[in-house]
Each structure stands twice: as structure tokens, then as C-alpha cells.
Amino acid sequence: MEKWRCSVCGYIYNPDIGDPDSGIGPGVLFDELPESWGCPDCGTEKDLFEVYAGEETEEGFPPENL
């Protein structure tokens, strides 16, 4: 399943995890998220996310929510 990254803060939406704090369970694809959904870390709108290609962070580790 494809992961998506917030272009503002770098949060990664991983459909294998979902967004439990927002009531989004595992297995929900990014395209299936409601239009009202936004980044749980910074509130950025869904349309400012981009496909995550799997690059590492500056520290050399993947973000925690992968």
C-alpha cells in the first residue's frame, strides 16, 4: 500500500496503520480518507500530501509512524 507524506511537516500517512487518533483504522487507503481529513500533526489539508517514495529523514532513520 502506498504511503503519503505531508509536504509541510513530513508526517507519513501509512495505510497499514491508519490514523487511530482520528478514527481511521488500518487498511484505509489515502484516497479513501474523507476530504475533511488533515494532517494529525500540523493540520495541513489532504491535497498538500504527496506520495512517499521511501527516502530517509536527515537523521538517517525513517519517520516514527512508518
PyMOL Python script that loads the backbone (N, CA, C, O; Angstrom):
from pymol import cmd

cmd.read_pdbstr("""\
ATOM      1  N   MET A   1       0.839  -1.184   0.000  1.00  0.00           N
ATOM      2  CA  MET A   1       0.000   0.000   0.000  1.00  0.00           C
ATOM      3  C   MET A   1       0.881   1.244   0.000  1.00  0.00           C
ATOM      4  O   MET A   1       1.929   1.284   0.645  1.00  0.00           O
ATOM      5  N   GLU A   2       0.445   2.236  -0.721  1.00  0.00           N
ATOM      6  CA  GLU A   2       1.200   3.464  -0.901  1.00  0.00           C
ATOM      7  C   GLU A   2       1.111   4.369   0.325  1.00  0.00           C
ATOM      8  O   GLU A   2       0.031   4.566   0.882  1.00  0.00           O
ATOM      9  N   LYS A   3       2.251   4.918   0.741  1.00  0.00           N
ATOM     10  CA  LYS A   3       2.309   5.866   1.848  1.00  0.00           C
ATOM     11  C   LYS A   3       2.341   7.277   1.279  1.00  0.00           C
ATOM     12  O   LYS A   3       2.815   7.498   0.165  1.00  0.00           O
ATOM     13  N   TRP A   4       1.828   8.234   2.059  1.00  0.00           N
ATOM     14  CA  TRP A   4       1.772   9.628   1.636  1.00  0.00           C
ATOM     15  C   TRP A   4       2.422  10.503   2.694  1.00  0.00           C
ATOM     16  O   TRP A   4       2.284  10.243   3.889  1.00  0.00           O
ATOM     17  N   ARG A   5       3.142  11.557   2.253  1.00  0.00           N
ATOM     18  CA  ARG A   5       3.868  12.444   3.155  1.00  0.00           C
ATOM     19  C   ARG A   5       3.294  13.857   3.113  1.00  0.00           C
ATOM     20  O   ARG A   5       3.002  14.391   2.043  1.00  0.00           O
ATOM     21  N   CYS A   6       3.138  14.452   4.293  1.00  0.00           N
ATOM     22  CA  CYS A   6       2.707  15.846   4.393  1.00  0.00           C
ATOM     23  C   CYS A   6       3.845  16.734   3.903  1.00  0.00           C
ATOM     24  O   CYS A   6       4.970  16.624   4.391  1.00  0.00           O
ATOM     25  N   SER A   7       3.567  17.605   2.951  1.00  0.00           N
ATOM     26  CA  SER A   7       4.608  18.460   2.385  1.00  0.00           C
ATOM     27  C   SER A   7       4.999  19.595   3.328  1.00  0.00           C
ATOM     28  O   SER A   7       5.979  20.295   3.073  1.00  0.00           O
ATOM     29  N   VAL A   8       4.251  19.787   4.406  1.00  0.00           N
ATOM     30  CA  VAL A   8       4.560  20.860   5.354  1.00  0.00           C
ATOM     31  C   VAL A   8       5.429  20.355   6.506  1.00  0.00           C
ATOM     32  O   VAL A   8       6.465  20.951   6.802  1.00  0.00           O
ATOM     33  N   CYS A   9       5.017  19.258   7.163  1.00  0.00           N
ATOM     34  CA  CYS A   9       5.738  18.811   8.359  1.00  0.00           C
ATOM     35  C   CYS A   9       6.438  17.469   8.212  1.00  0.00           C
ATOM     36  O   CYS A   9       7.241  17.099   9.069  1.00  0.00           O
ATOM     37  N   GLY A  10       6.150  16.729   7.137  1.00  0.00           N
ATOM     38  CA  GLY A  10       6.819  15.458   6.915  1.00  0.00           C
ATOM     39  C   GLY A  10       6.114  14.248   7.500  1.00  0.00           C
ATOM     40  O   GLY A  10       6.623  13.133   7.384  1.00  0.00           O
ATOM     41  N   TYR A  11       4.950  14.436   8.129  1.00  0.00           N
ATOM     42  CA  TYR A  11       4.187  13.304   8.657  1.00  0.00           C
ATOM     43  C   TYR A  11       3.911  12.314   7.531  1.00  0.00           C
ATOM     44  O   TYR A  11       3.587  12.717   6.414  1.00  0.00           O
ATOM     45  N   ILE A  12       4.039  11.025   7.820  1.00  0.00           N
ATOM     46  CA  ILE A  12       3.762   9.985   6.832  1.00  0.00           C
ATOM     47  C   ILE A  12       2.445   9.299   7.171  1.00  0.00           C
ATOM     48  O   ILE A  12       2.281   8.763   8.267  1.00  0.00           O
ATOM     49  N   TYR A  13       1.503   9.318   6.222  1.00  0.00           N
ATOM     50  CA  TYR A  13       0.277   8.540   6.396  1.00  0.00           C
ATOM     51  C   TYR A  13       0.559   7.144   5.867  1.00  0.00           C
ATOM     52  O   TYR A  13       0.845   6.969   4.682  1.00  0.00           O
ATOM     53  N   ASN A  14       0.478   6.153   6.743  1.00  0.00           N
ATOM     54  CA  ASN A  14       0.718   4.761   6.396  1.00  0.00           C
ATOM     55  C   ASN A  14      -0.615   4.018   6.502  1.00  0.00           C
ATOM     56  O   ASN A  14      -1.144   3.872   7.603  1.00  0.00           O
ATOM     57  N   PRO A  15      -1.167   3.547   5.381  1.00  0.00           N
ATOM     58  CA  PRO A  15      -2.466   2.860   5.419  1.00  0.00           C
ATOM     59  C   PRO A  15      -2.444   1.561   6.220  1.00  0.00           C
ATOM     60  O   PRO A  15      -3.498   1.074   6.629  1.00  0.00           O
ATOM     61  N   ASP A  16      -1.271   0.997   6.449  1.00  0.00           N
ATOM     62  CA  ASP A  16      -1.188  -0.203   7.281  1.00  0.00           C
ATOM     63  C   ASP A  16      -1.511   0.118   8.744  1.00  0.00           C
ATOM     64  O   ASP A  16      -1.932  -0.754   9.504  1.00  0.00           O
ATOM     65  N   ILE A  17      -1.308   1.376   9.121  1.00  0.00           N
ATOM     66  CA  ILE A  17      -1.575   1.841  10.492  1.00  0.00           C
ATOM     67  C   ILE A  17      -2.860   2.650  10.553  1.00  0.00           C
ATOM     68  O   ILE A  17      -3.616   2.544  11.519  1.00  0.00           O
ATOM     69  N   GLY A  18      -3.114   3.461   9.525  1.00  0.00           N
ATOM     70  CA  GLY A  18      -4.253   4.376   9.535  1.00  0.00           C
ATOM     71  C   GLY A  18      -3.925   5.595  10.385  1.00  0.00           C
ATOM     72  O   GLY A  18      -2.761   5.969  10.526  1.00  0.00           O
ATOM     73  N   ASP A  19      -4.944   6.202  10.940  1.00  0.00           N
ATOM     74  CA  ASP A  19      -4.789   7.348  11.835  1.00  0.00           C
ATOM     75  C   ASP A  19      -5.757   7.130  12.996  1.00  0.00           C
ATOM     76  O   ASP A  19      -6.819   7.749  13.049  1.00  0.00           O
ATOM     77  N   PRO A  20      -5.384   6.242  13.931  1.00  0.00           N
ATOM     78  CA  PRO A  20      -6.303   5.866  15.005  1.00  0.00           C
ATOM     79  C   PRO A  20      -6.817   7.041  15.832  1.00  0.00           C
ATOM     80  O   PRO A  20      -7.954   7.013  16.303  1.00  0.00           O
ATOM     81  N   ASP A  21      -5.992   8.075  16.014  1.00  0.00           N
ATOM     82  CA  ASP A  21      -6.424   9.235  16.795  1.00  0.00           C
ATOM     83  C   ASP A  21      -7.562   9.995  16.115  1.00  0.00           C
ATOM     84  O   ASP A  21      -8.308  10.724  16.769  1.00  0.00           O
ATOM     85  N   SER A  22      -7.689   9.819  14.799  1.00  0.00           N
ATOM     86  CA  SER A  22      -8.762  10.470  14.045  1.00  0.00           C
ATOM     87  C   SER A  22      -9.879   9.502  13.683  1.00  0.00           C
ATOM     88  O   SER A  22     -10.784   9.848  12.922  1.00  0.00           O
ATOM     89  N   GLY A  23      -9.816   8.280  14.231  1.00  0.00           N
ATOM     90  CA  GLY A  23     -10.856   7.296  13.953  1.00  0.00           C
ATOM     91  C   GLY A  23     -10.683   6.573  12.628  1.00  0.00           C
ATOM     92  O   GLY A  23     -11.627   5.953  12.137  1.00  0.00           O
ATOM     93  N   ILE A  24      -9.483   6.641  12.035  1.00  0.00           N
ATOM     94  CA  ILE A  24      -9.207   5.979  10.766  1.00  0.00           C
ATOM     95  C   ILE A  24      -8.446   4.689  11.083  1.00  0.00           C
ATOM     96  O   ILE A  24      -7.320   4.732  11.580  1.00  0.00           O
ATOM     97  N   GLY A  25      -9.062   3.556  10.796  1.00  0.00           N
ATOM     98  CA  GLY A  25      -8.459   2.265  11.116  1.00  0.00           C
ATOM     99  C   GLY A  25      -7.448   1.814  10.088  1.00  0.00           C
ATOM    100  O   GLY A  25      -7.331   2.416   9.021  1.00  0.00           O
ATOM    101  N   PRO A  26      -6.712   0.752  10.402  1.00  0.00           N
ATOM    102  CA  PRO A  26      -5.766   0.178   9.446  1.00  0.00           C
ATOM    103  C   PRO A  26      -6.476  -0.285   8.179  1.00  0.00           C
ATOM    104  O   PRO A  26      -7.624  -0.726   8.221  1.00  0.00           O
ATOM    105  N   GLY A  27      -5.779  -0.179   7.060  1.00  0.00           N
ATOM    106  CA  GLY A  27      -6.313  -0.640   5.785  1.00  0.00           C
ATOM    107  C   GLY A  27      -7.019   0.427   4.966  1.00  0.00           C
ATOM    108  O   GLY A  27      -7.439   0.158   3.841  1.00  0.00           O
ATOM    109  N   VAL A  28      -7.160   1.644   5.510  1.00  0.00           N
ATOM    110  CA  VAL A  28      -7.824   2.721   4.769  1.00  0.00           C
ATOM    111  C   VAL A  28      -6.790   3.405   3.871  1.00  0.00           C
ATOM    112  O   VAL A  28      -5.838   4.015   4.358  1.00  0.00           O
ATOM    113  N   LEU A  29      -6.989   3.296   2.567  1.00  0.00           N
ATOM    114  CA  LEU A  29      -6.083   3.927   1.610  1.00  0.00           C
ATOM    115  C   LEU A  29      -6.223   5.447   1.676  1.00  0.00           C
ATOM    116  O   LEU A  29      -7.266   5.968   2.071  1.00  0.00           O
ATOM    117  N   PHE A  30      -5.166   6.145   1.286  1.00  0.00           N
ATOM    118  CA  PHE A  30      -5.175   7.609   1.328  1.00  0.00           C
ATOM    119  C   PHE A  30      -6.343   8.178   0.529  1.00  0.00           C
ATOM    120  O   PHE A  30      -7.006   9.114   0.976  1.00  0.00           O
ATOM    121  N   ASP A  31      -6.594   7.617  -0.646  1.00  0.00           N
ATOM    122  CA  ASP A  31      -7.690   8.104  -1.495  1.00  0.00           C
ATOM    123  C   ASP A  31      -9.059   7.887  -0.868  1.00  0.00           C
ATOM    124  O   ASP A  31     -10.030   8.528  -1.271  1.00  0.00           O
ATOM    125  N   GLU A  32      -9.152   6.995   0.110  1.00  0.00           N
ATOM    126  CA  GLU A  32     -10.412   6.715   0.788  1.00  0.00           C
ATOM    127  C   GLU A  32     -10.639   7.606   2.010  1.00  0.00           C
ATOM    128  O   GLU A  32     -11.727   7.601   2.586  1.00  0.00           O
ATOM    129  N   LEU A  33      -9.612   8.377   2.411  1.00  0.00           N
ATOM    130  CA  LEU A  33      -9.778   9.274   3.551  1.00  0.00           C
ATOM    131  C   LEU A  33     -10.800  10.351   3.212  1.00  0.00           C
ATOM    132  O   LEU A  33     -10.867  10.791   2.064  1.00  0.00           O
ATOM    133  N   PRO A  34     -11.597  10.784   4.186  1.00  0.00           N
ATOM    134  CA  PRO A  34     -12.558  11.854   3.908  1.00  0.00           C
ATOM    135  C   PRO A  34     -11.840  13.140   3.496  1.00  0.00           C
ATOM    136  O   PRO A  34     -10.719  13.400   3.932  1.00  0.00           O
ATOM    137  N   GLU A  35     -12.484  13.925   2.670  1.00  0.00           N
ATOM    138  CA  GLU A  35     -11.894  15.201   2.232  1.00  0.00           C
ATOM    139  C   GLU A  35     -11.614  16.128   3.410  1.00  0.00           C
ATOM    140  O   GLU A  35     -10.734  16.984   3.333  1.00  0.00           O
ATOM    141  N   SER A  36     -12.352  15.960   4.485  1.00  0.00           N
ATOM    142  CA  SER A  36     -12.162  16.807   5.667  1.00  0.00           C
ATOM    143  C   SER A  36     -10.950  16.396   6.501  1.00  0.00           C
ATOM    144  O   SER A  36     -10.552  17.127   7.408  1.00  0.00           O
ATOM    145  N   TRP A  37     -10.352  15.220   6.201  1.00  0.00           N
ATOM    146  CA  TRP A  37      -9.200  14.747   6.953  1.00  0.00           C
ATOM    147  C   TRP A  37      -8.005  15.646   6.680  1.00  0.00           C
ATOM    148  O   TRP A  37      -7.808  16.106   5.555  1.00  0.00           O
ATOM    149  N   GLY A  38      -7.217  15.892   7.703  1.00  0.00           N
ATOM    150  CA  GLY A  38      -5.992  16.676   7.558  1.00  0.00           C
ATOM    151  C   GLY A  38      -4.870  16.049   8.357  1.00  0.00           C
ATOM    152  O   GLY A  38      -5.094  15.125   9.140  1.00  0.00           O
ATOM    153  N   CYS A  39      -3.690  16.540   8.163  1.00  0.00           N
ATOM    154  CA  CYS A  39      -2.513  16.027   8.848  1.00  0.00           C
ATOM    155  C   CYS A  39      -2.738  16.089  10.359  1.00  0.00           C
ATOM    156  O   CYS A  39      -3.065  17.150  10.890  1.00  0.00           O
ATOM    157  N   PRO A  40      -2.565  14.965  11.055  1.00  0.00           N
ATOM    158  CA  PRO A  40      -2.780  14.971  12.503  1.00  0.00           C
ATOM    159  C   PRO A  40      -1.705  15.735  13.266  1.00  0.00           C
ATOM    160  O   PRO A  40      -1.914  16.080  14.429  1.00  0.00           O
ATOM    161  N   ASP A  41      -0.566  16.008  12.645  1.00  0.00           N
ATOM    162  CA  ASP A  41       0.499  16.738  13.330  1.00  0.00           C
ATOM    163  C   ASP A  41       0.405  18.247  13.143  1.00  0.00           C
ATOM    164  O   ASP A  41       0.627  19.002  14.089  1.00  0.00           O
ATOM    165  N   CYS A  42       0.077  18.698  11.924  1.00  0.00           N
ATOM    166  CA  CYS A  42       0.087  20.149  11.678  1.00  0.00           C
ATOM    167  C   CYS A  42      -1.224  20.697  11.112  1.00  0.00           C
ATOM    168  O   CYS A  42      -1.383  21.911  10.987  1.00  0.00           O
ATOM    169  N   GLY A  43      -2.171  19.805  10.767  1.00  0.00           N
ATOM    170  CA  GLY A  43      -3.467  20.257  10.274  1.00  0.00           C
ATOM    171  C   GLY A  43      -3.525  20.561   8.787  1.00  0.00           C
ATOM    172  O   GLY A  43      -4.557  21.017   8.295  1.00  0.00           O
ATOM    173  N   THR A  44      -2.447  20.319   8.066  1.00  0.00           N
ATOM    174  CA  THR A  44      -2.413  20.582   6.630  1.00  0.00           C
ATOM    175  C   THR A  44      -3.507  19.795   5.913  1.00  0.00           C
ATOM    176  O   THR A  44      -3.807  18.656   6.273  1.00  0.00           O
ATOM    177  N   GLU A  45      -4.088  20.409   4.909  1.00  0.00           N
ATOM    178  CA  GLU A  45      -5.146  19.765   4.143  1.00  0.00           C
ATOM    179  C   GLU A  45      -4.611  18.574   3.358  1.00  0.00           C
ATOM    180  O   GLU A  45      -3.430  18.519   3.014  1.00  0.00           O
ATOM    181  N   LYS A  46      -5.489  17.633   3.083  1.00  0.00           N
ATOM    182  CA  LYS A  46      -5.160  16.392   2.386  1.00  0.00           C
ATOM    183  C   LYS A  46      -4.507  16.636   1.027  1.00  0.00           C
ATOM    184  O   LYS A  46      -3.645  15.859   0.615  1.00  0.00           O
ATOM    185  N   ASP A  47      -4.899  17.695   0.324  1.00  0.00           N
ATOM    186  CA  ASP A  47      -4.366  17.919  -1.021  1.00  0.00           C
ATOM    187  C   ASP A  47      -2.911  18.394  -1.030  1.00  0.00           C
ATOM    188  O   ASP A  47      -2.317  18.537  -2.099  1.00  0.00           O
ATOM    189  N   LEU A  48      -2.329  18.641   0.154  1.00  0.00           N
ATOM    190  CA  LEU A  48      -0.921  19.027   0.224  1.00  0.00           C
ATOM    191  C   LEU A  48      -0.015  17.854   0.592  1.00  0.00           C
ATOM    192  O   LEU A  48       1.150  18.050   0.938  1.00  0.00           O
ATOM    193  N   PHE A  49      -0.550  16.640   0.518  1.00  0.00           N
ATOM    194  CA  PHE A  49       0.248  15.434   0.718  1.00  0.00           C
ATOM    195  C   PHE A  49       0.761  14.965  -0.633  1.00  0.00           C
ATOM    196  O   PHE A  49       0.150  15.224  -1.670  1.00  0.00           O
ATOM    197  N   GLU A  50       1.897  14.267  -0.605  1.00  0.00           N
ATOM    198  CA  GLU A  50       2.473  13.713  -1.827  1.00  0.00           C
ATOM    199  C   GLU A  50       2.863  12.261  -1.571  1.00  0.00           C
ATOM    200  O   GLU A  50       3.079  11.857  -0.428  1.00  0.00           O
ATOM    201  N   VAL A  51       2.949  11.493  -2.634  1.00  0.00           N
ATOM    202  CA  VAL A  51       3.331  10.085  -2.499  1.00  0.00           C
ATOM    203  C   VAL A  51       4.708  10.028  -1.851  1.00  0.00           C
ATOM    204  O   VAL A  51       5.623  10.752  -2.242  1.00  0.00           O
ATOM    205  N   TYR A  52       4.838   9.162  -0.860  1.00  0.00           N
ATOM    206  CA  TYR A  52       6.104   8.997  -0.153  1.00  0.00           C
ATOM    207  C   TYR A  52       6.945   7.956  -0.871  1.00  0.00           C
ATOM    208  O   TYR A  52       6.522   6.811  -1.035  1.00  0.00           O
ATOM    209  N   ALA A  53       8.135   8.356  -1.298  1.00  0.00           N
ATOM    210  CA  ALA A  53       8.997   7.474  -2.078  1.00  0.00           C
ATOM    211  C   ALA A  53       9.905   6.613  -1.210  1.00  0.00           C
ATOM    212  O   ALA A  53      10.639   5.774  -1.732  1.00  0.00           O
ATOM    213  N   GLY A  54       9.868   6.805   0.104  1.00  0.00           N
ATOM    214  CA  GLY A  54      10.641   5.965   0.990  1.00  0.00           C
ATOM    215  C   GLY A  54      12.001   6.508   1.368  1.00  0.00           C
ATOM    216  O   GLY A  54      12.809   5.775   1.938  1.00  0.00           O
ATOM    217  N   GLU A  55      12.283   7.765   1.071  1.00  0.00           N
ATOM    218  CA  GLU A  55      13.574   8.314   1.453  1.00  0.00           C
ATOM    219  C   GLU A  55      13.666   8.455   2.973  1.00  0.00           C
ATOM    220  O   GLU A  55      12.645   8.540   3.656  1.00  0.00           O
ATOM    221  N   GLU A  56      14.872   8.480   3.486  1.00  0.00           N
ATOM    222  CA  GLU A  56      15.082   8.586   4.924  1.00  0.00           C
ATOM    223  C   GLU A  56      15.067  10.046   5.347  1.00  0.00           C
ATOM    224  O   GLU A  56      15.190  10.947   4.517  1.00  0.00           O
ATOM    225  N   THR A  57      14.914  10.269   6.646  1.00  0.00           N
ATOM    226  CA  THR A  57      14.967  11.616   7.190  1.00  0.00           C
ATOM    227  C   THR A  57      16.423  12.072   7.243  1.00  0.00           C
ATOM    228  O   THR A  57      17.328  11.283   6.969  1.00  0.00           O
ATOM    229  N   GLU A  58      16.657  13.337   7.594  1.00  0.00           N
ATOM    230  CA  GLU A  58      18.015  13.860   7.700  1.00  0.00           C
ATOM    231  C   GLU A  58      18.852  13.076   8.699  1.00  0.00           C
ATOM    232  O   GLU A  58      20.070  12.976   8.545  1.00  0.00           O
ATOM    233  N   GLU A  59      18.211  12.520   9.721  1.00  0.00           N
ATOM    234  CA  GLU A  59      18.915  11.752  10.742  1.00  0.00           C
ATOM    235  C   GLU A  59      19.283  10.355  10.241  1.00  0.00           C
ATOM    236  O   GLU A  59      20.039   9.648  10.907  1.00  0.00           O
ATOM    237  N   GLY A  60      18.764   9.944   9.079  1.00  0.00           N
ATOM    238  CA  GLY A  60      19.079   8.649   8.521  1.00  0.00           C
ATOM    239  C   GLY A  60      18.110   7.548   8.911  1.00  0.00           C
ATOM    240  O   GLY A  60      18.332   6.380   8.589  1.00  0.00           O
ATOM    241  N   PHE A  61      17.055   7.904   9.590  1.00  0.00           N
ATOM    242  CA  PHE A  61      16.062   6.917  10.011  1.00  0.00           C
ATOM    243  C   PHE A  61      14.724   7.278   9.420  1.00  0.00           C
ATOM    244  O   PHE A  61      14.445   8.457   9.206  1.00  0.00           O
ATOM    245  N   PRO A  62      13.872   6.276   9.146  1.00  0.00           N
ATOM    246  CA  PRO A  62      12.520   6.598   8.671  1.00  0.00           C
ATOM    247  C   PRO A  62      11.715   7.246   9.790  1.00  0.00           C
ATOM    248  O   PRO A  62      11.994   7.006  10.965  1.00  0.00           O
ATOM    249  N   PRO A  63      10.731   8.053   9.452  1.00  0.00           N
ATOM    250  CA  PRO A  63       9.874   8.654  10.469  1.00  0.00           C
ATOM    251  C   PRO A  63       9.232   7.583  11.360  1.00  0.00           C
ATOM    252  O   PRO A  63       9.049   6.441  10.936  1.00  0.00           O
ATOM    253  N   GLU A  64       8.899   7.954  12.569  1.00  0.00           N
ATOM    254  CA  GLU A  64       8.383   7.017  13.575  1.00  0.00           C
ATOM    255  C   GLU A  64       7.104   6.322  13.153  1.00  0.00           C
ATOM    256  O   GLU A  64       6.905   5.163  13.516  1.00  0.00           O
ATOM    257  N   ASN A  65       6.233   6.971  12.406  1.00  0.00           N
ATOM    258  CA  ASN A  65       4.928   6.398  12.114  1.00  0.00           C
ATOM    259  C   ASN A  65       4.911   5.524  10.862  1.00  0.00           C
ATOM    260  O   ASN A  65       3.845   5.285  10.295  1.00  0.00           O
ATOM    261  N   LEU A  66       6.057   5.053  10.430  1.00  0.00           N
ATOM    262  CA  LEU A  66       6.101   4.103   9.321  1.00  0.00           C
ATOM    263  C   LEU A  66       5.849   2.757   9.903  1.00  0.00           C
ATOM    264  O   LEU A  66       5.831   1.763   9.176  1.00  0.00           O
TER     265      LEU A  66
END
""", "prot")
cmd.dss("prot")
cmd.show_as("cartoon", "prot")
cmd.util.cbc("prot")
cmd.orient("prot")
